[in-house]
Amino acid sequence: SVSHAALAGLLHVARAGPAYAHALVVAGAVPRLARCLTRDSASCMIACDVLAAAVCHGHVQALIDGDLFTLLFSIIHATSATAVNAHVAYVVWRACLAADVGTCPAPTPARGPD
């Protein structure tokens, strides 16, 4: 439960803006987050959200340097948990957006049926 609270704190920092996301990357958060991806499902999903926030602020190269895409794809192949796969795919999608246009737009909330 402590690691989940710490991950949630990192998520708030990563979402605070580009300077904060940069500080996390420079401080070495990416390799540590990689270890969280292989723990339990909740840790994996929160770590994915932190990574998605970081890549949207221009830190795709940090994931490449840390060989995280290989790890992310192996998680998708290894798990049948839909929620985990959705979070992992979200990181990859946001990284592709950021690599293409430089930054990601803010996520739009899901809409229910009209």
Secondary structure, DSSP 8 states (H G I E B T S, - for coil): -HHHHHHHHHHHHHHT-HHHHHHHHHTTHHHHHHHHHTS-HHHHHHHHHHHHHHHHTT-HHHHHHTTHHHHHHHHHHH---HHHHHHHHHHHHHHHHHHHHSS-----------
